[in-house]
Amino acid sequence: MMLKLYHGSNVEVRKPSLRYGRNNTDFGRGFYTTTQKEQAERWTEIKQDRAKTGKRIVSVYEIDEILLTNPELNIREFHGVDEAWLEFVVNSRKGVRHDYDLVFGPVANDKVFTTVNLYESGVLDAPTAIARLKAYKTYDQLSFHTEHVIKSLRFIESYEL
């Protein structure tokens, strides 16, 4: 079965690449997608604001869902906001590298970043930060971290907002 994925940007991305990813993101340097069209559309605004140029474009892909259970791949999956997810995000934002091919888990709105920052600075402990984070609506993200898996993305189309 095929899974549809969306990527929000200020340009069309027909051939995803790891070259353009930023290092200090939720799951580290990678190519980020989501199964939620609404989330990708929101990201087009963020990307356009950061770049100060370009359009608001969502690129649409599909992958074979079997990829997500391939035993030959190193896959990290988070099933919600918990302490393991929080530590992984904090470490990734600090630039700590990992060796995963794919990482799947939650992302939420800007309030999450404030809470993560408060936890990272020691203002909040993990249980308090997690309780706050669980109160926010979360979206999913599937990030591709190796050239091998990024090639599995098949571009379908793009559309401008």
C-alpha positions as CSV (number, residue, x, y, z in Angstrom):
1,M,0.0,0.0,0.0
2,M,1.2,3.5,-0.8
3,L,1.5,6.3,1.8
4,K,1.1,9.9,0.7
5,L,3.5,12.4,2.2
6,Y,3.6,16.2,2.0
7,H,6.5,18.6,2.2
8,G,6.0,22.4,2.7
9,S,8.6,24.8,1.3
10,N,9.1,28.0,-0.6
11,V,10.1,26.0,-3.7
12,E,8.9,22.9,-5.5
13,V,11.0,19.9,-4.5
14,R,10.9,17.2,-7.2
15,K,14.1,15.5,-6.0
16,P,14.5,15.6,-2.2
17,S,18.0,16.0,-0.9
18,L,19.8,15.9,2.4
19,R,22.0,18.8,1.4
20,Y,19.5,21.5,2.3
21,G,18.4,20.3,5.7
22,R,19.3,22.2,8.8
23,N,21.3,20.5,11.5
24,N,19.5,21.6,14.7
25,T,15.9,20.4,14.0
26,D,13.6,18.1,15.9
27,F,15.1,14.9,14.5
28,G,18.4,16.3,13.1
29,R,19.5,17.0,9.6
30,G,17.1,15.3,7.2
31,F,14.3,15.8,4.7
32,Y,11.0,16.3,6.6
33,T,7.6,15.2,5.5
34,T,4.2,14.7,7.1
35,T,1.1,12.7,6.4
36,Q,-1.0,15.8,7.1
37,K,-1.6,18.2,4.3
38,E,-2.6,21.0,6.7
39,Q,0.8,20.7,8.5
40,A,2.7,21.0,5.2
41,E,0.7,24.0,4.2
42,R,1.5,25.7,7.5
43,W,5.2,25.0,6.9
44,T,5.1,26.8,3.6
45,E,4.5,30.0,5.5
46,I,7.4,29.4,7.8
47,K,9.8,28.5,5.0
48,Q,8.8,31.5,2.9
49,D,9.3,33.8,5.9
50,R,12.7,32.4,6.7
51,A,13.9,32.6,3.1
52,K,12.3,36.0,2.5
53,T,11.7,34.8,-1.1
54,G,9.9,32.2,-3.1
55,K,6.4,30.9,-3.1
56,R,4.3,28.8,-0.8
57,I,4.5,25.3,-2.4
58,V,3.6,21.8,-1.1
59,S,5.3,18.9,-2.8
60,V,3.5,15.6,-2.6
61,Y,5.2,12.2,-2.6
62,E,4.3,8.6,-2.0
63,I,6.3,5.7,-0.6
64,D,5.5,2.1,-0.2
65,E,4.4,1.6,3.5
66,I,6.5,-1.6,3.6
67,L,9.5,0.8,3.9
68,L,8.4,1.7,7.4
69,T,8.8,-1.9,8.7
70,N,11.9,-2.8,6.7
71,P,14.1,-4.7,9.1
72,E,17.2,-3.7,7.1
73,L,16.6,0.0,8.0
74,N,17.4,1.7,11.3
75,I,14.1,3.3,12.1
76,R,13.1,5.3,15.2
77,E,9.4,5.8,15.9
78,F,7.9,7.8,18.7
79,H,4.2,7.1,19.5
80,G,3.6,10.3,21.2
81,V,5.1,13.0,23.4
82,D,7.1,11.2,26.1
83,E,10.5,11.6,27.8
84,A,12.3,9.6,25.1
85,W,10.9,11.9,22.4
86,L,11.7,15.0,24.5
87,E,15.3,13.9,25.0
88,F,15.7,13.0,21.3
89,V,14.4,16.4,20.2
90,V,16.6,18.3,22.7
91,N,19.7,16.3,21.7
92,S,18.9,16.8,18.0
93,R,18.5,20.5,18.4
94,K,21.9,20.6,20.1
95,G,23.4,19.0,17.1
96,V,23.8,15.5,18.5
97,R,23.9,13.2,15.5
98,H,22.1,9.8,15.2
99,D,22.4,6.9,12.7
100,Y,18.7,6.4,11.9
101,D,17.5,6.1,8.3
102,L,14.0,7.3,9.2
103,V,12.5,9.0,12.3
104,F,8.7,9.2,12.8
105,G,7.0,11.1,15.6
106,P,5.1,14.1,16.7
107,V,5.7,17.8,16.1
108,A,3.3,20.5,17.2
109,N,2.9,24.2,17.1
110,D,5.2,27.0,18.3
111,K,4.2,26.5,22.0
112,V,6.0,23.2,21.9
113,F,9.3,25.0,21.1
114,T,8.8,27.3,24.1
115,T,8.2,24.3,26.4
116,V,11.2,22.4,25.0
117,N,13.3,25.5,25.5
118,L,12.1,25.8,29.1
119,Y,12.9,22.1,29.7
120,E,16.3,22.4,28.0
121,S,17.2,25.4,30.2
122,G,16.2,23.6,33.4
123,V,13.2,25.7,34.2
124,L,10.9,22.7,33.7
125,D,11.5,19.1,34.7
126,A,10.7,16.3,32.3
127,P,7.3,15.3,33.8
128,T,6.1,18.9,33.8
129,A,7.3,19.6,30.2
130,I,5.7,16.4,29.0
131,A,2.4,17.3,30.7
132,R,2.4,20.7,29.0
133,L,3.3,19.2,25.6
134,K,0.5,16.6,25.7
135,A,-2.0,19.5,26.1
136,Y,-1.1,20.8,22.6
137,K,-2.4,19.5,19.3
138,T,0.4,17.5,17.7
139,Y,1.1,16.7,14.1
140,D,3.3,14.0,12.7
141,Q,6.6,14.2,10.9
142,L,8.5,11.5,9.0
143,S,12.1,12.5,8.4
144,F,14.5,10.9,6.0
145,H,18.1,10.9,7.1
146,T,20.0,8.8,4.5
147,E,20.4,8.9,0.8
148,H,19.2,5.3,0.5
149,V,15.8,6.0,2.0
150,I,15.3,9.5,0.5
151,K,15.4,7.8,-2.9
152,S,12.3,5.9,-2.0
153,L,10.2,9.1,-2.2
154,R,8.3,9.2,-5.5
155,F,7.3,12.8,-6.5
156,I,3.6,13.0,-7.5
157,E,2.9,16.6,-7.8
158,S,3.2,20.0,-6.2
159,Y,0.7,22.8,-5.7
160,E,1.0,26.5,-4.8
161,L,-1.0,28.2,-2.1
